Each structure stands twice: as C-alpha cells, then as structure tokens.
Amino acid sequence: MTSVIVLGAGMVGVATALALQERGHDVIVVDRRDPGQETSFGNAGVIQAEAVEPYAIPRDLIGLFRIALRRGNDVRYHLDALPGQAIALWQYFRASRADRHRAIATDYARMIRKATTDHQRLIQGAGADNLIRRDGLYQTYPDARRFDAARKEAARVSATHGVGVEALDDTAMRRLEPALKGPFAGALRWTDSWTCINPGGLVASYARLLAARGGWFVTGDAATLRQDGNGWAVDTTEGPVQAQAVVVALGPWSPDLLARFGYRFRMVYKRGYHRHYENTGGLRITLHDTANGMVIAPMQAGLRICTGAELARADAPATPRQLEFAEERARALIDIGAAVDQEPWMGRRPCMPGMLPFVGRLPRHPGLWGNFGHGHQGFTLGPTTGLMLADQISSPRAEPTIGTSQARSVGR
C-alpha cells in the first residue's frame, strides 16, 4: 500500500509530495488534469518574498466605500455572490483589524521568509533555473501622496521583517525599464522577490523531479475519496489506489470535498483573470501597477496581464471587465502587441477568513490531512507548507507550526 495519496497536482500538492518523498514516504499524486494546469497555472508567477504580511481588507470608510462603489480595478464583486460569502468576508474583515493582523503576520512572515530558500532546493533539483528571474518586483505609484505613503510603509516592512526594498523616482525607473511610457511619481523595487516566466511549467518541472525519484501521478477523481479499512482509497483511470494517509491539497475545491466528511471550512473565493499579449515593448521585470489593479509579467508565452480580485459565485460566467480595463491601461503604459490567447484564462484563489492556510491533521479521521487555503500565495508558499506538513505526518509528536487558528474553522 502506498504511504500517502496527495489529492491535487498544483504547486502545493506537488511540493507536498516531494517533501513527503524526501522523508521516505511512497507517494501517489491524483488529479483530474496534468500537474500545474489549474490555479497554479494562472498566477503572476511571483515568488513573493515581499508579501510578509497578508492582504487585509481596508477598515477605513474611504477604502470601504471605494470597494463598495467599484471605484478601483483591484476589487470587483457580483451582488449575488455576497450572501454566500458574507460570513467568510465578515471573519476576514475582523482578522484585518490592526492588532489581529499583526499577530497573524507573525506566523505568515515566518513562512514567507523561507519561500525562496525552499523553492531553490526544488529549482536546483528539477534543473528549472532557466524559468526563474531574480531581479525583484516593481510596484508603481501614480501620484506623490500615494508614493510617499507606500515608501513609508515599505520602510516599516523592511525594518520589521528584513525585506529588501529600494525607492525609485521616475528617472531611475525609466533607466531600468526604458520601454515604460510613464510618468510615475515613483516606484518600489522589492529586491528579494523572484519571478517565474512559466508558472505552470515550474510546477511541471517539480512533478518530473518527483517522478524521477519514484513518485507517481495518476488521473483520478478526488470526489471518490473514501475510507478503506484503516486507510484511504480513491478511484483513478488505473483503478482504485489505496494509502495509509491522504493529503487534501485541492485549493479552492478542498472545502467541498471535506464537507462530505463533516468538516466545514469557510473561504473567500476571489476570481482572477489573465491573458497574454505580444511583448513588443520589451518589459524586463514584473510590474504591479497599483493605480490600475493589475500585474504585467513577462512570460515565455508573452506579456501576461493579470487582474485583481473578483468576488463571484463559482458557477457564474466569466466577466473579464477588470482584464479589459487593465489591457487599456497597460497599452498606455507600454507598447503591447496583439493578444496571444484566444480567450482569457480565469481561476479562483482560495482565501481563508483567518488569512493563514490550513496545514495539518483533520481531527476526526485518522490519516486525513489538509494543505490548502493559501489565498494569493499558493505558488509562493507551496514548498514551505509542504515541508511543514511532511514534518507533521512523519513525526507524530511534531507540533503544528502554522494555521492552528484555522482549526476553529473545522466543525460538524
């Protein structure tokens, strides 16, 4: 019998399988698609060393009204999606209170600080260094007031967490990126962050490393998960597979599966879009345009424009208005060619109301574990939380090191 089944072949699932394999477990990864083809495929490709504090909902009236009135492009919502997420949104809002956010950020920063180191081990083992750029990440600001506030906040974050950052004026920014039309009041360059020119490809390279070390990938249906004697079983195209333990690493689909076993996890589901365009302007480093709620990322497939968050029902049709707005603003910022993709990509980000991912044991079912709810940071944190969970599974006495507050979200 296999030691562990990992459900989900995204960054979190594949990295968890690698960590378990390093600790001597036989591992089978089960997914309905090839590795890196769902949520992990669609992100901006940033390993975010600068994201040491989780995203918070504004608690000031101006910030809240700006979201409510859809004044910005970073957050949009469908009215019919709000009732179903109201409790989760309220819990997230409460977690955004300054004192609670500081406490959560202590655990969050501990994970983020390890992210590039944990990725580097896998990048080296997978021979995937050609997919990684270590030139940092830009954040641009349209006016002096916002830039001054951002610069002060960046100085605080740098002093508190030891994150590298430099402030750039318009002249310095244009020298680094001559293709940008600007002008900018200023920009921050987070120097410790890495970018990836093919996020799905990086996950696939980690998956090949797992296979080369003796791991298995099987196409299967996670919804068939069931207890099987003292272990677990799931149906695949190659027949049922059994294991002593199972890890649920299905991102936004995790709560639906676990609900069948009596667990209730609330999530804030944020949809996001991207599309590739010809990079005729020659942008070199990934840029987060704070004024227009978008990220512009140079990729192998072209210049990827990524949107902010959209709150919508899971079954709601695509409404890529944020992407249309972002494309218009991006063309004013840099020369962009024709769209490469026939249709925009759309996916969901699984955000826990308490901001921390769930990494640990499901309490009422022996051998049932979870690693999900990373919000915007599954691509960044997959190797780190994978190592954390592998330690817990391999050492029964190991104390959970993160996400303990999320255990209160588990109930009948």
N, C-alpha and C positions, 0 to 999 in steps of 0.2 A: 504494500500500500504506500502510495506517495505520502510524504510527510505533510505537505501543505499545498492546498489549492489556492491560488490567488485569482480572484474574480476582478477582471479589469486590466487591460493592456495599455493604459495610458502611462504617463510619466510616473505617477505614484505607484501603480501596480507593478510595472516592470522594475522600478528601483527597489521596491519592497522585495520582490522575488530575488533580485540579485543579492540583497542584504541577507536574506534567509539562506540562500545558497552558500554564501561565504561562511555561514555558521553551521554548515554541514547538513542542511535540510535538502531533501529531494523536492523539487518544486515544479508544479504544472500551472501555467497561466491560461485562463479561459476567458475568451472574449468573442463577441459576435463579429468583430472586424479585426483586421491586422493591427499590430502594435502602432500606437501613435496616430490613429486615424479619427479620433473623436475630439474631446475637449483639448487634449494636448496639442492637436494639430493647429488649432485656430488662434493661439495667443500671439502676443507681440514678440515672443522669442527672447525675453529679457530674463536673465538670472539676476534678480533684483536685490543686490547687496544693500541698496539704499533703503529698501522697504522694511526697516527695522520696527516700524510702528504700523499696525493695521489701519486700513481706511476707516475713518469714523464718519458717521452722519453728522452734518452740521447741527449745532444746538442753538445757534443764534437765529433770531427771527429773519434777518436778511437772507441768510443761507437757506433756511427752510422755505421761505417764500420764493426764492429763486428756483428751487426744485419744483415746488407746487405749481408755479406759473410757467414751468418749462422754459425758463429764460436762458438756460445754458444747454450745451450739447453733451455734457458729460453724463447726465442722468435724464432719462425719459421714462415715462410709465404709461401703461394702459389702465384706465379706471377699473375695468372689470377684473384686473389681476390683483388689485389691492386687498379685497376682502379675504382672499385665500392666503395672503401673506401678512395679514395685519398683525397677528401675534408675533411672528418672527421679526417683523420690522420694528415693532414696539420694543422687543427684547434687544435688538441691535441698537436702537436709539438709546436705551438705558445703558448699554455697555459703552456707548460713546461718551458718557459723562466723564469729565476730566479725570477724576480720581480712579474710576474703574478702568478707563482706558490706559492710564499709566501702569496699573497693576497687570493688565493683560499684556501690555507691550513688553514687560519684563520677560515673560515667557516667550513671546513672539520674537523678540530681538535675539534671544539665546539661540533660536533655530536659524534665523536669517544669517547670523554671523558665521554659521557653519556651512552655508549653502554652497559657496563657490568651492570650498575645500572638498566637500562631499561629492560635488559634480566632477571635480578634477580627477578624482580616482577613477570614476567611470569613463570619463572622456579619454583618459590615457589608456585604460584597458580596452576600450572599444576602438581606439585609433580614430577618434572623431574630432581631433583638434582642428581639422580644416573647416568645421562648421561653427567654430567659436571665434568671436572677436572680443578683445579685452580692452577696448578703448573707452569704456564708460557709456553713459546715457545722458542726453541733453534734456533739460526742461526749459522751455522758453516762456517769457512773460511779456505781455503787450504794453504795459504801462509802468511807470516808475513806482507807483504806490504798491501794486501787486509784487513787483520785483523786490522792493525793499522789504516787504513783509516776508516773502519767501526766503530771501537771503538771511534774515534774522532767524527764521525757523530752521533753516538748513544749518546755521551755525550752532543752534541748540542741539539738533540731532547729531551733528558731528561730534560735539563735545561730550554728549551723553553716551553715545554708542560707538565712537571711534570710526565713523564712516567718512571716507574721503570725498570732499566736495570742493569745487572752486567756482567762484563767481566770474562771469564773463560779461563785458559790455558788448555793444553791437559791433564794434570794430574787431574785437577778439573773436567773436562768434563768426563773423564773415571771413576772417582769416582762416579759421579752422574748416569752415564749410562755405567755400566761395559760391556754391550753387544757390544758396539761400537768398531770396529777394528781400526778406525783412520789411521794414526795420524792426528791431526789438529794443525794448527798454533794457533788457538783459536776459541772461540765461544762467542756469546752474548746470555744471557738468559733474555728475556723480561718478567719480573715477574708479570706484571699486566694482561697479556693476559690469556684467558680461552680457553679450548679446549672441544670439544664435541665428544663423541665416537659413535654417530649415528645422523648425521645432519638431515636426513630425518625424523628420529624418534622424534627429538626435535620439528620439525615443526608439526608433527602429534600430539604430546602431547599438543602443544598450540592449535591445532584445536579441540581437545577433550575438552579443557578448554572453548573454545568459544561455543561449542555445549552444554556443561553443564550449561552455563549461558544463554542459549536460542537462540544462533545463529544457522544458517542453512548452510549446504553445499549441493549443487546441481550440478550434472554433466550437463554441457552445453557447447555451442559453442559461445565463445566470439565474433566471427566474425558476429554473428547475431545481435549485439548491434544496437539499433535504437532509435531515439526519439519517444516518445509515449505521445502525448498531452503535458502536462507540465513536463513530467518526461522521464524515460528511460525504455526500455524493452530488454530482451534477451531471446532466446529460450533455454529450458533445457529439459531433459528427462521427467520432470514432468510438462511440458507445459511452456508457457511464464511466466516470472516473471517480475514485474514492480517495479520501485522505483523512488523516487523523485531525487535521485542523483546516480551517478555511479563513482567508482574509477577504473582506469585502472592501474593494478599492474601486468602486464604480462611480466616484464623483457624484454628480447630481442625481444619479439613479440609485444611489445607496439607500436613502430613506424608504423608497418604495419596496425594495427587496426586504429590508429589515422589518418593515411593518407586518409582513407575513408571520414573523416570529414574535410579535407582540411588542416591538420597540417603536417608539415614536421620536423621530428627530425632526425638528422644525428647521427649515432653511429659508434664506432669502435667495431666490433664484434670479440671477442677473443674466440676461441675454447679451451677447456681443456679436458684432459683425466684422468681417474683413473682406478686402478684395485686393488683388494685385494689379499693378499698372507698370508700364514700361518706365524704368528709372532713367529717363533721358537727362534729368538734372544732375545726376551723379552724387546724390546724398550718400555720405560715407557711414555716419553713425546714427543710430536710432534716436529719434526726437519725439519727445512728448510735448505737444502744443497745448499748454494749459488753458489758453484762451478759447480754444475750439473743441476741447474734449476729445482729442484724437492722438494716436501714436502713428508715426510714419517710420517704417522699419525696412531697411534694405534687406532683401531676401534673395535666395537663389532663383525663386520664381518671379521676381520683380520687386517693385516697391509696394510693400504691404501697408495699406491704410487700415487701422483698427479703430473701432469706436469705443465709446464709454459704455455705460450700463443701461439696459432697457429692462424694466420690470414688466413681464408679460406672462400670461398663462402658458403652460407647457405646450398646449395644443393650438396656440394662436398662430396664425400665418405670419410669415416674415413681413416686417415693416421697416425696411432699411433706410428710414428718413435720416437717422444720425449719420449713416455712411454717405448718403447723398450730400448732406451738409458738409461733412468732413472732406469729401472729394473737392467740392467747390472751394473751400478754404485752402486746401493743400495746393491746388493749382495756382492760387495767388501767392503761395509761399515758395514754390519750387516748380521748375518745369517737369511736367509729368506727361507721359505718353498715353496711349490707348490702354483700356482695360485688357488685362491678360486673361482673366477668368470670365467664363460666360455668365455665371451668376455669382453673387456674393455668398460667402460662407457665413453660417450662423451657428452659434453654440451657446451653452449655458455654463455659468460659473456657480459652483456650489458654495454659498457663504453661510457659515454657521452664525446664529444670532450672538453667540459669545465670542465670535471672531477667531477663536482657536480651532484648528481641526480636531476631529475625534481620532485619537491614536491609542488604541488599547483593546481590552477584552470586553465583549458583550456579556454582562454579568450572569445571565440565567442559562446560558448554553455553553457547556464545556467545548473548547476548541473553536469557538466563533469569535473572530477578531475584526476590527474595523480600522481603516486608514483612509479618511475622506473628509470633505468639508474644508478644503484649503482656500476657498474663495478665489481670489485673483492669483494665488501663489502656488498652485499645484506644480507648475513647471519648475519654479524655483526650489520648492521645498520637498519634492518627491524623494530624492536621495536621502535627505536628512530625516524625514519622518519614517522612511523605510528602515533606516538603521535603528531608530528608536523602537519601532515595533518589533523588529527582529530580535533586539535585546530582550524585550518583554516575553516574546514567545520562547526564546531559547533559555531564559533564566527565570523560572517560576517565581523567584523571590525578588526579581527586579521591580523596582517601584516605577509606576508610570511617571514620565518626566514632563509630560505636556498634556494639555487637554483635559485635566482632571475636572475642571469646572463644567466641561461638556457632559460629564456623566449624569448631571442633574437633568439633562435633556432626555435621558433614557427612562421610559416608563411604559406601563401597560396601556 
